[in-house]
C-alpha cells in the first residue's frame, strides 16, 4: 500500500485546521447571539379576537392562525381590529407586523401612531414585504388597535402572519438570533462570492479557465444577498423595506444567468445539437425575461411581485434541464466531476423546489406547509461546495493532461542527451523562416572534432561529456540571439536573428572563449569545434541554401583544423625524434 507523502499529510492537516477554525468561530458567534435569547425573546401574541374587514366582507372574533381567505388584489382594503387587554405591561413595547406588498396605517383608538407605504402606492411604486416594527406608546392597554392595509400588488396574500409585541430594545437582536443560520449563510455566500469574483477577474487576465469560477462567484453573491433580504436580516442596517425587497428581487432575477452560462461546457460535452439548441433557447429566454422584468419594474409598469411566478417557473425549467444534462453526461463519461455536480444540482433543485412550493401555498392558499422557509440558501452552499470540488478535480485533471501533452511535445522537439532542440525542431523553425517576408538571420553550422577518437579511446561516457560540453558552449554564445539545435551525432546548428557582422564577430569571440574556459574546467577534455556560417542577403533569402553554404564553410574549417592539427603533431614528433636530440 502506498504511504502518504509529507505534502499530502500537510495539506490534510491544513484543510482540517481550516474547517475546525470555521466551525469553532461559527459556534462562538452563534453562542454570542443566542446567549440571552431565552430572556429577551419573551413576547405577547395578538392572534385571537380580531374583527377583520376585507372589502365590505366582515369576520368577527377570528384567530389569525386559522383564518384564510381568497388572495387579495391590488387596491383592496383590509382592516383588522381588536382591543388590548387591560392588564398588559405597556412600557417600552413595539408591535411587529409582517406585511406583504401593502401600505399600512396603525391606530390606537382614533390616534394614528404609524404609517408606511402610502406615498409609494400613490406613485405606483413597490412597497415591499417584511417586518415592520411599530413603536407603541406606554398607555396602550385597554385601547383599540386598528391596522389598515391597502394592497399594492395582485394576489398579494391570503392569510395573516402572527402579530406579536416585543420589548422595543430587543427587536433587532431577536431578528438576528432567530435568523442566525440565514445570517451566517447569507454573509458567507456574499463575502465568498465577492472575494472569489475579485480574484477570478484578475486570474482571467492570464487564463480563460477560470470563467466558470466567475459564474459561481456571481451566483453566490446573488443568492447570498437574496438570503439576507428574504429573512429581513438587512433590517438591522435601518434600510427601508422597499429597498430590501428590491434587492431581493434583483438578486433572485439575476441569479439564474451565471448558472445558465456555467452549464454551457457541460451541454457542449454532450455533442448533441438538439440539447445545445434547447440550451441556447433557455439562455435567450432567461436573458430576455430578466432584462424585461427588471426593466418593467424600473419604470413602474409591472413590478417584480407580479412577474415573480413566471421567473420561478423559468428557474424550475432550467433546473430540470440541467439535471437531465448531468444525467446524460454521467452516462457518457461516468466521471467523478459529473457525479459531484449532479449531487449538488439535485440538492439545490430539491431545496429550490421546496421554497417554490412553500411560496405558492403561503401566498395563494394561505397555508404554511412548514415553519422552515428559504432553504434554497442551504442547498446553494452544498451546491457551491460540490461545484468547487468538481471544478478543482476537473482543473487538476486538465492541468495533468496539459503537463503530459507539454512533456510529449518537449520530448518530440528536444535532444535527449543535451536537452537542447533536436533536428525536427530545427527543420520546423527553418520552415517558419521560409514563410517570413524579408527575414534577417545568420546560420551557424558546427561539427565536434575527435568524437570518434574519444569514444574509441575513453568510452562513450567520455564521448557524452564531450557532446554535452560542446552543446553548452554553443548555447551560451548563440541561444540568447536565436535557437540552437543538435542535428545528430557530432553536428550542431545555431540560427540567430541578425546579419550584422559586428554582432556575429562578438558571438564567435564569445564562443571561442567558452571553448577555452570549458577545457580549463574539465581536465583532458580537449574540446574542439569546427564552424562555418552564412548570412542572408538581398540576393539570397532561401534558408536551405544559406544552411548549405554555412555547412560547406564549416567543412572547409574542419579540414583546415585537421591539417593544422596534423602539422602540429608532425612538428611535435619531429622535435622528439633521435636526429633532433
KETI-186722 format. One record per residue (C-alpha): y negated, x, z; residue number from 1; residue in three letters. Coordinates in pm, whole numbers. Layout:
N
(r (Y, X, Z), NUM, Ala),
...
end
This chain:
581
(r (0, 0, 0), 1, Unk),
(r (-342, 136, -96), 2, Unk),
(r (-556, 229, 203), 3, Unk),
(r (-915, 101, 208), 4, Unk),
(r (-1175, 367, 134), 5, Unk),
(r (-1460, 458, 370), 6, Unk),
(r (-1704, 295, 127), 7, Unk),
(r (-1510, -34, 136), 8, Unk),
(r (-1492, -29, 516), 9, Unk),
(r (-1864, 45, 544), 10, Unk),
(r (-1950, -235, 302), 11, Unk),
(r (-1732, -479, 500), 12, Unk),
(r (-1899, -376, 827), 13, Unk),
(r (-2247, -423, 677), 14, Unk),
(r (-2162, -769, 543), 15, Unk),
(r (-2009, -867, 878), 16, Unk),
(r (-2316, -738, 1062), 17, Unk),
(r (-2549, -933, 832), 18, Unk),
(r (-2351, -1257, 877), 19, Unk),
(r (-2335, -1216, 1254), 20, Unk),
(r (-2709, -1145, 1265), 21, Unk),
(r (-2786, -1460, 1067), 22, Unk),
(r (-2555, -1672, 1284), 23, Unk),
(r (-2690, -1535, 1613), 24, Unk),
(r (-3052, -1570, 1500), 25, Unk),
(r (-2987, -1927, 1386), 26, Unk),
(r (-2820, -2016, 1716), 27, Unk),
(r (-3109, -1861, 1908), 28, Unk),
(r (-3372, -2059, 1716), 29, Unk),
(r (-3161, -2374, 1748), 30, Unk),
(r (-3145, -2318, 2123), 31, Unk),
(r (-3522, -2285, 2143), 32, Unk),
(r (-3575, -2610, 1953), 33, Unk),
(r (-3314, -2817, 2137), 34, Unk),
(r (-3358, -2668, 2484), 35, Unk),
(r (-3571, -2952, 2626), 36, Unk),
(r (-3471, -3219, 2376), 37, Unk),
(r (-3298, -3445, 2626), 38, Unk),
(r (-3610, -3450, 2842), 39, Unk),
(r (-3869, -3504, 2566), 40, Unk),
(r (-3676, -3737, 2337), 41, Unk),
(r (-3696, -4047, 2552), 42, Unk),
(r (-3833, -4344, 2366), 43, Unk),
(r (-3867, -4719, 2381), 44, Unk),
(r (-3726, -4922, 2094), 45, Unk),
(r (-3908, -5216, 1937), 46, Unk),
(r (-3628, -5350, 1721), 47, Unk),
(r (-3592, -5701, 1869), 48, Unk),
(r (-3811, -6010, 1894), 49, Unk),
(r (-4004, -5974, 1570), 50, Unk),
(r (-4167, -6254, 1374), 51, Unk),
(r (-4168, -6149, 1009), 52, Unk),
(r (-4356, -6297, 715), 53, Unk),
(r (-4282, -6189, 357), 54, Unk),
(r (-4493, -6376, 101), 55, Unk),
(r (-4503, -6705, 293), 56, Unk),
(r (-4136, -6677, 400), 57, Unk),
(r (-4119, -6667, 779), 58, Unk),
(r (-3839, -6546, 1009), 59, Unk),
(r (-3860, -6592, 1386), 60, Unk),
(r (-3729, -6367, 1661), 61, Unk),
(r (-3527, -6134, 1436), 62, Unk),
(r (-3379, -5791, 1502), 63, Unk),
(r (-3473, -5511, 1265), 64, Unk),
(r (-3124, -5364, 1296), 65, Unk),
(r (-2961, -5654, 1113), 66, Unk),
(r (-3247, -5807, 916), 67, Unk),
(r (-3201, -5783, 537), 68, Unk),
(r (-3397, -5939, 251), 69, Unk),
(r (-3442, -5918, -123), 70, Unk),
(r (-3619, -5596, -232), 71, Unk),
(r (-3994, -5642, -216), 72, Unk),
(r (-4209, -5575, -522), 73, Unk),
(r (-4549, -5429, -593), 74, Unk),
(r (-4829, -5637, -437), 75, Unk),
(r (-4606, -5820, -186), 76, Unk),
(r (-4745, -5853, 164), 77, Unk),
(r (-4522, -5809, 468), 78, Unk),
(r (-4632, -5883, 823), 79, Unk),
(r (-4442, -5800, 1143), 80, Unk),
(r (-4550, -5933, 1483), 81, Unk),
(r (-4423, -5903, 1837), 82, Unk),
(r (-4562, -5869, 2190), 83, Unk),
(r (-4529, -5558, 2404), 84, Unk),
(r (-4354, -5603, 2740), 85, Unk),
(r (-4594, -5635, 3030), 86, Unk),
(r (-4418, -5368, 3240), 87, Unk),
(r (-4442, -5078, 2995), 88, Unk),
(r (-4586, -4740, 3091), 89, Unk),
(r (-4875, -4712, 2845), 90, Unk),
(r (-5010, -4358, 2898), 91, Unk),
(r (-5017, -4114, 2605), 92, Unk),
(r (-4782, -4302, 2373), 93, Unk),
(r (-4758, -4327, 1996), 94, Unk),
(r (-4585, -4570, 1766), 95, Unk),
(r (-4368, -4403, 1500), 96, Unk),
(r (-4332, -4603, 1178), 97, Unk),
(r (-4109, -4522, 883), 98, Unk),
(r (-4291, -4662, 578), 99, Unk),
(r (-4160, -4681, 222), 100, Unk),
(r (-4419, -4697, -58), 101, Unk),
(r (-4654, -4930, 127), 102, Unk),
(r (-5006, -4931, 269), 103, Unk),
(r (-5018, -5001, 644), 104, Unk),
(r (-5261, -5160, 885), 105, Unk),
(r (-5180, -5183, 1257), 106, Unk),
(r (-5348, -5425, 1501), 107, Unk),
(r (-5336, -5475, 1875), 108, Unk),
(r (-5422, -5841, 1923), 109, Unk),
(r (-5713, -5861, 1677), 110, Unk),
(r (-5829, -5498, 1706), 111, Unk),
(r (-5737, -5263, 1420), 112, Unk),
(r (-5607, -4932, 1558), 113, Unk),
(r (-5467, -4767, 1242), 114, Unk),
(r (-5487, -4783, 864), 115, Unk),
(r (-5320, -4586, 587), 116, Unk),
(r (-5294, -4607, 208), 117, Unk),
(r (-5526, -4890, 113), 118, Unk),
(r (-5770, -4666, -72), 119, Unk),
(r (-5485, -4517, -275), 120, Unk),
(r (-5347, -4861, -366), 121, Unk),
(r (-5690, -4965, -486), 122, Unk),
(r (-5694, -4655, -710), 123, Unk),
(r (-5338, -4728, -832), 124, Unk),
(r (-5211, -4405, -677), 125, Unk),
(r (-4884, -4347, -496), 126, Unk),
(r (-4886, -4378, -117), 127, Unk),
(r (-4554, -4210, -43), 128, Unk),
(r (-4277, -4264, 212), 129, Unk),
(r (-4209, -4113, 551), 130, Unk),
(r (-4309, -4108, 917), 131, Unk),
(r (-4649, -4234, 1032), 132, Unk),
(r (-4736, -4162, 1397), 133, Unk),
(r (-4981, -4426, 1528), 134, Unk),
(r (-5172, -4339, 1846), 135, Unk),
(r (-5163, -4626, 2094), 136, Unk),
(r (-5438, -4695, 2350), 137, Unk),
(r (-5349, -4678, 2718), 138, Unk),
(r (-5377, -5057, 2765), 139, Unk),
(r (-5136, -5186, 2500), 140, Unk),
(r (-4890, -5356, 2742), 141, Unk),
(r (-4860, -5734, 2700), 142, Unk),
(r (-5062, -5719, 2380), 143, Unk),
(r (-4950, -5842, 2039), 144, Unk),
(r (-4860, -5574, 1788), 145, Unk),
(r (-4917, -5666, 1422), 146, Unk),
(r (-4805, -5443, 1138), 147, Unk),
(r (-4927, -5546, 795), 148, Unk),
(r (-4774, -5383, 488), 149, Unk),
(r (-4879, -5410, 125), 150, Unk),
(r (-4611, -5286, -113), 151, Unk),
(r (-4720, -5026, -370), 152, Unk),
(r (-4408, -5000, -593), 153, Unk),
(r (-4142, -5228, -739), 154, Unk),
(r (-3831, -5283, -525), 155, Unk),
(r (-3968, -5052, -257), 156, Unk),
(r (-3738, -5154, 33), 157, Unk),
(r (-3506, -5430, 152), 158, Unk),
(r (-3485, -5358, 525), 159, Unk),
(r (-3693, -5204, 803), 160, Unk),
(r (-3631, -4873, 973), 161, Unk),
(r (-3631, -4860, 1355), 162, Unk),
(r (-3972, -4870, 1523), 163, Unk),
(r (-3998, -4656, 1835), 164, Unk),
(r (-4252, -4547, 2093), 165, Unk),
(r (-4264, -4177, 2194), 166, Unk),
(r (-4496, -3968, 2401), 167, Unk),
(r (-4762, -3851, 2160), 168, Unk),
(r (-4746, -3485, 2264), 169, Unk),
(r (-4373, -3462, 2181), 170, Unk),
(r (-4358, -3638, 1844), 171, Unk),
(r (-4364, -3334, 1616), 172, Unk),
(r (-4131, -3143, 1845), 173, Unk),
(r (-3884, -3432, 1825), 174, Unk),
(r (-3911, -3447, 1444), 175, Unk),
(r (-3836, -3076, 1422), 176, Unk),
(r (-3548, -3092, 1669), 177, Unk),
(r (-3380, -3395, 1514), 178, Unk),
(r (-3413, -3241, 1168), 179, Unk),
(r (-3347, -2878, 1260), 180, Unk),
(r (-3049, -2847, 1026), 181, Unk),
(r (-3256, -2959, 722), 182, Unk),
(r (-3534, -2735, 853), 183, Unk),
(r (-3306, -2430, 852), 184, Unk),
(r (-3153, -2518, 516), 185, Unk),
(r (-3486, -2601, 351), 186, Unk),
(r (-3656, -2285, 477), 187, Unk),
(r (-3356, -2071, 380), 188, Unk),
(r (-3336, -2216, 30), 189, Unk),
(r (-3711, -2189, -29), 190, Unk),
(r (-3750, -1835, 106), 191, Unk),
(r (-3430, -1719, -63), 192, Unk),
(r (-3545, -1868, -392), 193, Unk),
(r (-3895, -1715, -372), 194, Unk),
(r (-3771, -1366, -280), 195, Unk),
(r (-3494, -1373, -540), 196, Unk),
(r (-3734, -1505, -803), 197, Unk),
(r (-3982, -1221, -744), 198, Unk),
(r (-3707, -957, -757), 199, Unk),
(r (-3542, -1111, -1062), 200, Unk),
(r (-3867, -1139, -1261), 201, Unk),
(r (-3912, -765, -1210), 202, Unk),
(r (-3546, -694, -1296), 203, Unk),
(r (-3575, -895, -1618), 204, Unk),
(r (-3820, -636, -1748), 205, Unk),
(r (-3525, -395, -1767), 206, Unk),
(r (-3229, -623, -1843), 207, Unk),
(r (-3172, -982, -1951), 208, Unk),
(r (-2852, -1000, -1747), 209, Unk),
(r (-3044, -1142, -1451), 210, Unk),
(r (-3174, -1454, -1628), 211, Unk),
(r (-2908, -1674, -1466), 212, Unk),
(r (-3008, -1548, -1121), 213, Unk),
(r (-3366, -1652, -1204), 214, Unk),
(r (-3234, -2002, -1279), 215, Unk),
(r (-3052, -2008, -944), 216, Unk),
(r (-3365, -1896, -757), 217, Unk),
(r (-3583, -2163, -921), 218, Unk),
(r (-3319, -2427, -849), 219, Unk),
(r (-3305, -2308, -487), 220, Unk),
(r (-3684, -2333, -449), 221, Unk),
(r (-3684, -2689, -581), 222, Unk),
(r (-3402, -2811, -355), 223, Unk),
(r (-3547, -2626, -55), 224, Unk),
(r (-3883, -2800, -98), 225, Unk),
(r (-3710, -3132, -159), 226, Unk),
(r (-3514, -3094, 166), 227, Unk),
(r (-3826, -3013, 370), 228, Unk),
(r (-4008, -3312, 221), 229, Unk),
(r (-3717, -3559, 236), 230, Unk),
(r (-3676, -3505, 610), 231, Unk),
(r (-4053, -3510, 676), 232, Unk),
(r (-4043, -3158, 821), 233, Unk),
(r (-4373, -3076, 647), 234, Unk),
(r (-4549, -3330, 871), 235, Unk),
(r (-4592, -3051, 1127), 236, Unk),
(r (-4845, -2893, 890), 237, Unk),
(r (-5058, -3209, 903), 238, Unk),
(r (-5001, -3274, 534), 239, Unk),
(r (-5079, -3626, 409), 240, Unk),
(r (-4776, -3845, 349), 241, Unk),
(r (-4857, -3895, -19), 242, Unk),
(r (-4877, -3516, -70), 243, Unk),
(r (-4535, -3469, 88), 244, Unk),
(r (-4392, -3744, -133), 245, Unk),
(r (-4549, -3586, -441), 246, Unk),
(r (-4389, -3250, -358), 247, Unk),
(r (-4058, -3426, -301), 248, Unk),
(r (-4063, -3594, -642), 249, Unk),
(r (-4189, -3280, -815), 250, Unk),
(r (-3910, -3067, -667), 251, Unk),
(r (-3641, -3326, -746), 252, Unk),
(r (-3754, -3379, -1105), 253, Unk),
(r (-3783, -3007, -1182), 254, Unk),
(r (-3457, -2903, -1011), 255, Unk),
(r (-3217, -3005, -1293), 256, Unk),
(r (-3399, -2796, -1556), 257, Unk),
(r (-3298, -2446, -1434), 258, Unk),
(r (-2948, -2575, -1355), 259, Unk),
(r (-2902, -2702, -1711), 260, Unk),
(r (-3032, -2374, -1853), 261, Unk),
(r (-2796, -2184, -1623), 262, Unk),
(r (-2498, -2366, -1775), 263, Unk),
(r (-2573, -2255, -2131), 264, Unk),
(r (-2346, -1948, -2122), 265, Unk),
(r (-2052, -2146, -1985), 266, Unk),
(r (-2093, -2407, -2258), 267, Unk),
(r (-2113, -2140, -2531), 268, Unk),
(r (-1800, -1973, -2388), 269, Unk),
(r (-1602, -2284, -2488), 270, Unk),
(r (-1680, -2215, -2855), 271, Unk),
(r (-1673, -2586, -2931), 272, Unk),
(r (-1958, -2717, -3148), 273, Unk),
(r (-1927, -3071, -3012), 274, Unk),
(r (-1966, -2961, -2649), 275, Unk),
(r (-2262, -2741, -2739), 276, Unk),
(r (-2421, -3030, -2929), 277, Unk),
(r (-2383, -3250, -2620), 278, Unk),
(r (-2537, -2973, -2412), 279, Unk),
(r (-2839, -2949, -2642), 280, Unk),
(r (-2884, -3326, -2622), 281, Unk),
(r (-2868, -3319, -2240), 282, Unk),
(r (-3113, -3028, -2221), 283, Unk),
(r (-3355, -3200, -2460), 284, Unk),
(r (-3332, -3531, -2273), 285, Unk),
(r (-3376, -3355, -1938), 286, Unk),
(r (-3685, -3166, -2054), 287, Unk),
(r (-3830, -3477, -2217), 288, Unk),
(r (-3761, -3700, -1915), 289, Unk),
(r (-3905, -3450, -1668), 290, Unk),
(r (-4219, -3398, -1876), 291, Unk),
(r (-4262, -3771, -1947), 292, Unk),
(r (-4203, -3896, -1592), 293, Unk),
(r (-4426, -3634, -1429), 294, Unk),
(r (-4691, -3690, -1695), 295, Unk),
(r (-4692, -4068, -1637), 296, Unk),
(r (-4716, -4009, -1263), 297, Unk),
(r (-5006, -3767, -1306), 298, Unk),
(r (-5216, -4022, -1496), 299, Unk),
(r (-5103, -4300, -1258), 300, Unk),
(r (-4949, -4516, -1531), 301, Unk),
(r (-4595, -4519, -1389), 302, Unk),
(r (-4523, -4349, -1058), 303, Unk),
(r (-4216, -4138, -987), 304, Unk),
(r (-4093, -4401, -742), 305, Unk),
(r (-4042, -4635, -1038), 306, Unk),
(r (-3864, -4378, -1258), 307, Unk),
(r (-3652, -4225, -981), 308, Unk),
(r (-3339, -4427, -1059), 309, Unk),
(r (-3347, -4310, -1421), 310, Unk),
(r (-3381, -3947, -1315), 311, Unk),
(r (-3093, -3994, -1070), 312, Unk),
(r (-2874, -4134, -1349), 313, Unk),
(r (-2961, -3838, -1571), 314, Unk),
(r (-2879, -3591, -1291), 315, Unk),
(r (-2547, -3765, -1238), 316, Unk),
(r (-2467, -3739, -1611), 317, Unk),
(r (-2548, -3366, -1604), 318, Unk),
(r (-2320, -3308, -1305), 319, Unk),
(r (-2030, -3494, -1467), 320, Unk),
(r (-2075, -3298, -1791), 321, Unk),
(r (-2089, -2964, -1605), 322, Unk),
(r (-1770, -3043, -1414), 323, Unk),
(r (-1595, -3115, -1746), 324, Unk),
(r (-1726, -2786, -1886), 325, Unk),
(r (-1597, -2586, -1591), 326, Unk),
(r (-1255, -2755, -1607), 327, Unk),
(r (-1235, -2666, -1976), 328, Unk),
(r (-1339, -2306, -1905), 329, Unk),
(r (-1078, -2288, -1632), 330, Unk),
(r (-806, -2396, -1875), 331, Unk),
(r (-914, -2130, -2126), 332, Unk),
(r (-966, -1827, -1904), 333, Unk),
(r (-850, -1913, -1552), 334, Unk),
(r (-1092, -1652, -1420), 335, Unk),
(r (-1190, -1645, -1054), 336, Unk),
(r (-1555, -1677, -1161), 337, Unk),
(r (-1494, -2022, -1310), 338, Unk),
(r (-1283, -2129, -1013), 339, Unk),
(r (-1559, -2046, -766), 340, Unk),
(r (-1826, -2207, -979), 341, Unk),
(r (-1613, -2519, -1022), 342, Unk),
(r (-1563, -2547, -646), 343, Unk),
(r (-1938, -2513, -591), 344, Unk),
(r (-2011, -2769, -862), 345, Unk),
(r (-1762, -3019, -716), 346, Unk),
(r (-1909, -2980, -367), 347, Unk),
(r (-2264, -3019, -499), 348, Unk),
(r (-2166, -3319, -711), 349, Unk),
(r (-1995, -3485, -414), 350, Unk),
(r (-2296, -3430, -188), 351, Unk),
(r (-2543, -3542, -456), 352, Unk),
(r (-2327, -3846, -533), 353, Unk),
(r (-2322, -3937, -164), 354, Unk),
(r (-2703, -3914, -149), 355, Unk),
(r (-2740, -4132, -460), 356, Unk),
(r (-2509, -4399, -313), 357, Unk),
(r (-2692, -4378, 21), 358, Unk),
(r (-3028, -4415, -151), 359, Unk),
(r (-2910, -4708, -364), 360, Unk),
(r (-2767, -4909, -76), 361, Unk),
(r (-3059, -4830, 154), 362, Unk),
(r (-3334, -4918, -95), 363, Unk),
(r (-3182, -5207, -287), 364, Unk),
(r (-2932, -5353, -39), 365, Unk),
(r (-3096, -5261, 290), 366, Unk),
(r (-2768, -5109, 412), 367, Unk),
(r (-2746, -4765, 571), 368, Unk),
(r (-2389, -4662, 488), 369, Unk),
(r (-2416, -4371, 734), 370, Unk),
(r (-2656, -4212, 979), 371, Unk),
(r (-2637, -3891, 775), 372, Unk),
(r (-2853, -3857, 467), 373, Unk),
(r (-2976, -3584, 237), 374, Unk),
(r (-2658, -3374, 249), 375, Unk),
(r (-2727, -3250, -104), 376, Unk),
(r (-2903, -2953, 58), 377, Unk),
(r (-2577, -2861, 237), 378, Unk),
(r (-2389, -2888, -90), 379, Unk),
(r (-2654, -2674, -256), 380, Unk),
(r (-2614, -2395, 0), 381, Unk),
(r (-2239, -2392, -71), 382, Unk),
(r (-2310, -2410, -444), 383, Unk),
(r (-2555, -2118, -431), 384, Unk),
(r (-2309, -1908, -231), 385, Unk),
(r (-2042, -1981, -494), 386, Unk),
(r (-2286, -1902, -775), 387, Unk),
(r (-2389, -1571, -618), 388, Unk),
(r (-2029, -1469, -553), 389, Unk),
(r (-1921, -1568, -904), 390, Unk),
(r (-2227, -1400, -1055), 391, Unk),
(r (-2155, -1082, -858), 392, Unk),
(r (-1793, -1083, -976), 393, Unk),
(r (-1896, -1157, -1335), 394, Unk),
(r (-2167, -890, -1334), 395, Unk),
(r (-1927, -636, -1182), 396, Unk),
(r (-1666, -713, -1447), 397, Unk),
(r (-1925, -683, -1725), 398, Unk),
(r (-2052, -353, -1583), 399, Unk),
(r (-1695, -222, -1564), 400, Unk),
(r (-1632, -326, -1925), 401, Unk),
(r (-1961, -170, -2034), 402, Unk),
(r (-1881, 150, -1844), 403, Unk),
(r (-1540, 162, -2011), 404, Unk),
(r (-1698, 97, -2350), 405, Unk),
(r (-1958, 369, -2297), 406, Unk),
(r (-1684, 608, -2187), 407, Unk),
(r (-1485, 536, -2503), 408, Unk),
(r (-1794, 579, -2718), 409, Unk),
(r (-1879, 904, -2544), 410, Unk),
(r (-1520, 1025, -2585), 411, Unk),
(r (-1533, 945, -2956), 412, Unk),
(r (-1852, 1147, -3006), 413, Unk),
(r (-1801, 1427, -2752), 414, Unk),
(r (-1611, 1753, -2785), 415, Unk),
(r (-1353, 1761, -2504), 416, Unk),
(r (-1377, 2135, -2427), 417, Unk),
(r (-1754, 2195, -2439), 418, Unk),
(r (-1874, 1836, -2359), 419, Unk),
(r (-2131, 1855, -2640), 420, Unk),
(r (-2142, 1641, -2954), 421, Unk),
(r (-1849, 1670, -3193), 422, Unk),
(r (-1820, 1674, -3574), 423, Unk),
(r (-1811, 1290, -3600), 424, Unk),
(r (-2142, 1257, -3419), 425, Unk),
(r (-2298, 1526, -3636), 426, Unk),
(r (-2186, 1356, -3958), 427, Unk),
(r (-2338, 1022, -3846), 428, Unk),
(r (-2657, 1199, -3744), 429, Unk),
(r (-2677, 1354, -4090), 430, Unk),
(r (-2634, 1009, -4242), 431, Unk),
(r (-2924, 888, -4027), 432, Unk),
(r (-3142, 1175, -4153), 433, Unk),
(r (-3041, 1098, -4511), 434, Unk),
(r (-3176, 742, -4470), 435, Unk),
(r (-3511, 867, -4337), 436, Unk),
(r (-3820, 891, -4552), 437, Unk),
(r (-3993, 1230, -4557), 438, Unk),
(r (-3770, 1391, -4290), 439, Unk),
(r (-3876, 1713, -4122), 440, Unk),
(r (-3586, 1922, -3997), 441, Unk),
(r (-3403, 2256, -3991), 442, Unk),
(r (-3024, 2306, -3987), 443, Unk),
(r (-2868, 2599, -3799), 444, Unk),
(r (-2505, 2698, -3852), 445, Unk),
(r (-2325, 2919, -3601), 446, Unk),
(r (-1991, 3099, -3604), 447, Unk),
(r (-1842, 3260, -3294), 448, Unk),
(r (-1726, 3617, -3362), 449, Unk),
(r (-1400, 3767, -3237), 450, Unk),
(r (-1248, 3438, -3110), 451, Unk),
(r (-906, 3507, -3265), 452, Unk),
(r (-901, 3860, -3125), 453, Unk),
(r (-989, 3728, -2779), 454, Unk),
(r (-717, 3461, -2793), 455, Unk),
(r (-455, 3712, -2912), 456, Unk),
(r (-554, 3983, -2664), 457, Unk),
(r (-656, 3798, -2349), 458, Unk),
(r (-509, 3449, -2400), 459, Unk),
(r (-651, 3110, -2484), 460, Unk),
(r (-803, 3065, -2138), 461, Unk),
(r (-1039, 3357, -2206), 462, Unk),
(r (-1098, 3218, -2554), 463, Unk),
(r (-1203, 2883, -2399), 464, Unk),
(r (-1451, 3067, -2177), 465, Unk),
(r (-1594, 3233, -2487), 466, Unk),
(r (-1629, 2897, -2667), 467, Unk),
(r (-1796, 2733, -2365), 468, Unk),
(r (-2034, 3026, -2328), 469, Unk),
(r (-2129, 3000, -2695), 470, Unk),
(r (-2193, 2628, -2656), 471, Unk),
(r (-2413, 2690, -2350), 472, Unk),
(r (-2640, 2947, -2515), 473, Unk),
(r (-2682, 2733, -2829), 474, Unk),
(r (-2754, 2416, -2627), 475, Unk),
(r (-3010, 2589, -2404), 476, Unk),
(r (-3202, 2719, -2703), 477, Unk),
(r (-3182, 2432, -2952), 478, Unk),
(r (-3093, 2099, -2786), 479, Unk),
(r (-3444, 2043, -2640), 480, Unk),
(r (-3560, 2023, -3004), 481, Unk),
(r (-3275, 1824, -3162), 482, Unk),
(r (-2897, 1796, -3144), 483, Unk),
(r (-2616, 2049, -3103), 484, Unk),
(r (-2253, 1986, -3202), 485, Unk),
(r (-1925, 2170, -3226), 486, Unk),
(r (-1789, 2134, -3578), 487, Unk),
(r (-1447, 2264, -3480), 488, Unk),
(r (-1280, 2590, -3371), 489, Unk),
(r (-1549, 2858, -3355), 490, Unk),
(r (-1813, 2671, -3561), 491, Unk),
(r (-2128, 2506, -3420), 492, Unk),
(r (-2432, 2338, -3567), 493, Unk),
(r (-2784, 2257, -3450), 494, Unk),
(r (-3029, 2023, -3623), 495, Unk),
(r (-3386, 2049, -3495), 496, Unk),
(r (-3675, 1819, -3585), 497, Unk),
(r (-3913, 2082, -3720), 498, Unk),
(r (-3957, 2320, -4011), 499, Unk),
(r (-4234, 2523, -3851), 500, Unk),
(r (-4150, 2894, -3892), 501, Unk),
(r (-4320, 2991, -3567), 502, Unk),
(r (-4120, 2742, -3360), 503, Unk),
(r (-3800, 2845, -3538), 504, Unk),
(r (-3862, 3213, -3457), 505, Unk),
(r (-3918, 3120, -3092), 506, Unk),
(r (-3585, 2930, -3080), 507, Unk),
(r (-3398, 3220, -3239), 508, Unk),
(r (-3553, 3463, -2993), 509, Unk),
(r (-3452, 3243, -2701), 510, Unk),
(r (-3104, 3209, -2850), 511, Unk),
(r (-3057, 3587, -2873), 512, Unk),
(r (-3191, 3636, -2519), 513, Unk),
(r (-2943, 3374, -2394), 514, Unk),
(r (-2655, 3570, -2551), 515, Unk),
(r (-2768, 3890, -2376), 516, Unk),
(r (-2802, 3712, -2040), 517, Unk),
(r (-2461, 3546, -2078), 518, Unk),
(r (-2296, 3883, -2147), 519, Unk),
(r (-2462, 4023, -1834), 520, Unk),
(r (-2348, 3725, -1621), 521, Unk),
(r (-1983, 3739, -1733), 522, Unk),
(r (-1830, 4088, -1747), 523, Unk),
(r (-1622, 4173, -2055), 524, Unk),
(r (-1731, 3854, -2229), 525, Unk),
(r (-1851, 4028, -2549), 526, Unk),
(r (-2020, 3714, -2678), 527, Unk),
(r (-2136, 3750, -3038), 528, Unk),
(r (-2251, 3467, -3266), 529, Unk),
(r (-2340, 3478, -3633), 530, Unk),
(r (-2600, 3228, -3751), 531, Unk),
(r (-2789, 3109, -4052), 532, Unk),
(r (-3049, 2838, -4105), 533, Unk),
(r (-3232, 2644, -4373), 534, Unk),
(r (-3525, 2400, -4358), 535, Unk),
(r (-3605, 2103, -4574), 536, Unk),
(r (-3879, 2148, -4832), 537, Unk),
(r (-4076, 1925, -5068), 538, Unk),
(r (-3825, 2024, -5339), 539, Unk),
(r (-3512, 1971, -5131), 540, Unk),
(r (-3459, 1697, -4868), 541, Unk),
(r (-3085, 1645, -4908), 542, Unk),
(r (-2925, 1717, -4571), 543, Unk),
(r (-2590, 1811, -4722), 544, Unk),
(r (-2743, 2074, -4949), 545, Unk),
(r (-2957, 2210, -4664), 546, Unk),
(r (-2647, 2231, -4449), 547, Unk),
(r (-2459, 2419, -4725), 548, Unk),
(r (-2746, 2669, -4762), 549, Unk),
(r (-2750, 2728, -4383), 550, Unk),
(r (-2374, 2773, -4382), 551, Unk),
(r (-2388, 3026, -4668), 552, Unk),
(r (-2658, 3223, -4485), 553, Unk),
(r (-2451, 3214, -4169), 554, Unk),
(r (-2156, 3354, -4364), 555, Unk),
(r (-2375, 3632, -4502), 556, Unk),
(r (-2495, 3709, -4150), 557, Unk),
(r (-2138, 3714, -4026), 558, Unk),
(r (-2038, 3963, -4296), 559, Unk),
(r (-2334, 4181, -4209), 560, Unk),
(r (-2243, 4170, -3839), 561, Unk),
(r (-1881, 4261, -3920), 562, Unk),
(r (-1997, 4555, -4132), 563, Unk),
(r (-2233, 4676, -3861), 564, Unk),
(r (-1959, 4636, -3602), 565, Unk),
(r (-1715, 4829, -3821), 566, Unk),
(r (-1971, 5109, -3886), 567, Unk),
(r (-2040, 5133, -3513), 568, Unk),
(r (-1669, 5150, -3438), 569, Unk),
(r (-1614, 5421, -3700), 570, Unk),
(r (-1907, 5619, -3563), 571, Unk),
(r (-1771, 5593, -3213), 572, Unk),
(r (-1423, 5701, -3324), 573, Unk),
(r (-1573, 5993, -3515), 574, Unk),
(r (-1761, 6112, -3208), 575, Unk),
(r (-1435, 6125, -3016), 576, Unk),
(r (-1224, 6297, -3289), 577, Unk),
(r (-1084, 6658, -3226), 578, Unk),
(r (-1302, 6805, -3504), 579, Unk),
(r (-1615, 6690, -3325), 580, Unk),
(r (-1512, 6818, -2984), 581, Unk),
end
